[in-house]
Amino acid sequence: MKKILLIEDNKDVRENTAEILTLAQYDVITAENGKIGVEIAQKEKPDLIICDIMMPVLDGHGALHLLSKNEETASIPFIFLTAKAERNDFRKGMEMGADDYLTKPFDDVELLNAIESRLKKNEILKKEFTKNLAGINDFINEAKGIDSLKKLSEECDVRLYKKKSEVYKEGNFPKGVYFVNKGKVKTYQTSELGKELITELHKEGDFFGYLSLLQEDKYTSSATTLEDSEIYMIPKEDFFSLIYKNSEVSRKFIEILSNNLKEKEKQLVKLAYNSVRKRVAEALVKLSDKYKKEEDQKFSMNVSREDLANIVGTATETVIRTLSDFKEDKLIEISGGTISIINYEKLATMKN
């Protein structure tokens, strides 16, 4: 049974609407203002939220703003319910990320149709697609099917890349969005002196290369494989079909962009204030968090000292000396090019 949160300050409207939803076999939770509604949404994680705009304590716009900033509630379909029908009020709600807008008075069929439509579209994000090529094909095909998009690419580009192969280069125009089916990928920027700084690491199940495509501009970074990889490309036309025709898919990529922005902000702060020793420790922890598999007792990875230096933002020689110190301190083991972490906790909590 789908759970719906109804936020409405008018007692009669709240009770009547809740009765309709209950008769339609929905599990209904009610709240009399936006503040209580936000608290309930964060606790109960409803499948859909119906919210009035003009309310005491916290209005509908405020409730939507707070919920959209929380990763756990940002993707919940949100329908505004209000007696106001002015165009500027409508536009403000939709620009903030609302999925639909019902104007009072509304009939039962109109309400239930809006709910059913939004729940159906949101299913695409709740399904646990397998992190492989077949799963991504399902994702694309189902997203397209929602709006019966006609202009579809007949084939998708799947390529095998050897270790240290270039996926795309800084300064080139993007042709699509990439998905790592197997392997590991780094994205990096190059200074005028040719020095690299690794900005992101990608593993199986990650999308990358979409920011420049969304900006319709040249790549500001390059992407290269860290090991033999299988990479799948969603063509530009398909990607924009998903983004522009499906609000749920758009929201999902916005969440990914927001998370990436937070990570880059943290990286800049660490480069500015953390010691080299702490930054090397953080780089090893980052590699472990990104690439360690659940079945592995400890994390091991063949990583070049140059790549590690490009994550840390320092000279290769400095990284080599620091790794030697970590080995003596029994934090890591080194065998050829492979680094194994044997004391993750100490690395993660290392002081500056």
C-alpha positions, -999 to +999 in steps of 0.1 A: +000+000+000+014+034-011+019+059+017+008+095+011+015+125+033-012+152+032-001+186+046-032+209+049-041+235+076-078+235+068-093+208+090-123+201+067-103+199+035-077+178+053-102+153+066-122+151+034-092+146+012-077+120+036-111+101+034-109+101-004-074+088-004-082+061+022-111+049+001-086+047-029-065+022-008-038+046+001-021+047+036-027+084+046-007+105+071-018+140+078-001+172+091-017+206+099+013+228+088+045+226+069+068+223+099+050+192+112+048+179+076+086+181+070+092+163+103+068+135+094+082+133+058+118+129+072+106+102+096+081+082+075+095+086+040+061+087+022+057+077-015+041+110-023+034+143-006+003+166-012+008+200+003-012+232+006+007+265+000-008+290+024-003+276+059+009+289+093+043+282+108+058+270+075+041+274+042+042+249+013+071+266-005+092+264+027+083+228+032+093+219-004+126+239+000+135+220+032+126+186+018+145+192-015+177+198+005+175+164+022+188+136+000+163+111+016+133+132+008+143+152-023+131+125-048+096+121-032+069+133-057+054+166-045+020+179-055+009+214-044-027+219-034-040+255-032-069+279-037-046+303-055-046+301-092-023+330-101+003+322-128+032+335-107+023+313-078+021+283-101+055+291-117+072+296-084+061+261-072+071+244-104+105+262-105+112+250-070+108+214-081+071+206-075+058+177-097+022+189-101-002+216-090-039+212-082-062+242-077-091+241-052-118+231-057-108+199-074-128+167-080-119+133-068-109+119-102-086+148-109-068+143-075-065+105-079-053+108-115-026+132-105-014+109-077-014+078-099+005+095-126+032+108-103+036+075-085+039+057-118+066+080-130+085+078-097+088+040-099+117+044-123+139+058-095+128+034-068+136+002-088+169-013-079+184-017-114+214-040-115+247-021-118+256-035-152+249-028-189+215-046-189+204-026-159+212+007-176+194-004-207+164-010-185+168+024-170+169+041-204+141+021-220+117+026-191+124+063-188+117+067-225+086+046-223+070+070-198+065+097-224+065+075-255+094+093-269+097+088-306+132+099-315+154+071-301+188+060-310+189+025-325+222+015-310+242+024-279+279+027-279+297+001-257+335+001-258+363-018-242+392+003-229+426-010-220+443+004-188+454+041-192+432+045-223+417+080-229+378+081-227+376+118-236+400+147-236+398+182-221+388+207-247+367+183-268+329+186-272+309+158-255+290+133-275+271+116-247+271+106-210+293+077-199+286+048-175+311+025-160+299-011-166+332-026-154+365-011-143+378+021-128+381+056-144+397+089-132+388+124-144+415+150-141+424+186-150+458+196-164+476+229-155+495+251-179+527+233-168+513+199-175+506+190-139+475+168-133+450+170-105+426+141-102+391+156-096+370+125-094+372+087-093+346+064-108+337+028-104+312+003-117+277+018-117+289+055-119+279+080-145+304+106-156+310+133-183+275+148-180+283+182-166+299+196-198+270+180-218+244+198-196+264+231-201+267+224-238+303+233-236+337+217-240+351+192-215+369+210-187+387+177-177+399+145-192+389+109-184+413+079-185+409+043-173+428+031-143+424-005-154+409-025-182+373-012-184+340-016-201+323+017-206+288+024-219+278+057-236+243+071-235+241+092-268+235+129-264+201+127-279+189+100-256+203+118-225+185+150-233+153+131-240+155+118-204+165+151-189+139+173-206+110+149-208+112+133-174+113+154-142+122+124-120+153+117-141+162+154-141+160+154-103+182+123-100+210+139-120+206+172-101+212+151-069+243+136-085+256+170-095+250+184-060+269+155-044+298+160-068+299+198-060+301+191-023+329+166-028+349+192-049+344+219-023+357+195+004+387+186-018+396+223-023+395+229+015+417+199+021+442+210-005+444+244+012+446+234+048+456+198+053+492+186+056+506+163+029+507+134+053+470+138+061+461+143+024+479+110+014+460+092+042+427+107+030+435+097-006+440+061+005+408+062+025+390+076-005+403+048-028+392+023-002+357+038+002+353+040-036+366+007-047+366-018-018+341-047-023+320-060+005+335-094+004+371-081+007+386-083+042+411-055+033+415-031+005+442-036-021+447-017-053+475-014-079+477+024-082+506+043-097+524+067-074+519+094-100+481+090-099+481+090-061+502+122-062+476+137-086+448+129-061+468+144-032+480+174-052+517+171-045+549+158-060+553+120-067+585+119-047+566+133-017+539+106-020+566+079-022+583+091+010+549+093+028+539+058+017+572+046+031+565+062+064+530+046+064+545+012+057+569+016+087+540+026+109+522-005+097+493+014+083+497-001+048+516-029+030+533-024-004+540-051-029+553-037-062+527-013-074+499-027-051+490-009-019+471-027+008+455-009+037+459-028+070+448+000+094+419+019+079+408+035+112+442+052+118+444+065+083+408+078+085+414+096+118+449+108+112+455+143+127+467+172+106 
